[in-house]
Amino acid sequence: MTTAVATRELTAMDRCDRCGAQAYVRVVLSSSGGELLFCAHHARQHEAQLRPIAAEWQDETGRLQEKSPALADD
């Protein structure tokens, strides 16, 4: 298994393949090169099964803890 950072940051347009929520994790599968996108919840739920077959695991869940610039002034 190799963990690597994909070339682009996930945006609000990237949606979880499982539930449609905003995606914070991108998984590129080593066998097919296919890509899966997950919200933080579903990434944690499926991580044990996917890590062994992932060529890349891009995890941006740390962004969930960041304050929005609009809220930072409050």
C-alpha positions in Angstrom: 0.0 0.0 0.0 1.2 3.5 -0.9 -0.2 6.6 0.6 0.1 9.7 -1.6 -1.4 13.1 -2.0 -3.5 13.5 -5.1 -2.9 16.5 -7.3 -5.9 18.6 -6.5 -7.7 19.6 -3.3 -11.2 18.3 -2.9 -13.9 21.0 -3.2 -17.6 21.4 -2.2 -18.5 20.0 -5.6 -16.9 16.6 -4.7 -19.6 14.4 -3.1 -19.5 11.2 -1.2 -20.2 8.2 -3.4 -22.1 6.6 -0.5 -24.4 9.3 0.8 -23.9 12.5 -1.3 -22.4 14.6 1.5 -19.3 16.7 0.9 -16.3 14.4 0.2 -13.1 14.9 2.3 -11.4 11.6 1.3 -10.3 10.5 -2.2 -9.3 6.8 -2.6 -7.6 5.7 -5.8 -7.7 1.9 -6.2 -4.5 0.2 -7.2 -6.2 -2.6 -9.1 -8.3 -0.5 -11.5 -7.1 3.0 -11.0 -10.7 3.9 -10.2 -11.5 6.7 -7.8 -13.8 6.7 -4.8 -14.9 9.8 -2.8 -16.1 9.6 0.8 -17.4 11.9 3.5 -15.4 11.6 6.8 -18.0 9.2 8.2 -18.0 6.7 5.3 -14.2 6.9 4.9 -13.8 5.8 8.5 -16.4 3.1 8.0 -14.7 1.6 4.9 -11.0 2.4 5.7 -10.0 -1.1 6.9 -11.3 -2.7 3.7 -9.9 -0.1 1.3 -6.5 0.8 2.7 -4.9 -2.6 1.6 -6.1 -2.0 -2.1 -5.5 1.8 -2.3 -2.8 3.2 -4.5 -3.6 6.7 -3.0 -5.4 7.9 0.1 -6.0 11.6 0.1 -7.5 12.6 3.5 -8.6 16.2 4.0 -10.8 15.6 7.0 -8.5 18.0 9.0 -10.3 20.8 7.1 -13.4 20.0 9.1 -11.7 21.5 12.2 -10.7 24.7 10.5 -12.7 27.9 11.2 -14.3 29.7 8.3 -12.7 33.1 7.8 -16.2 34.6 8.3 -16.5 32.9 11.7 -12.9 33.6 12.8 -13.7 37.3 13.3 -16.5 36.5 15.8 
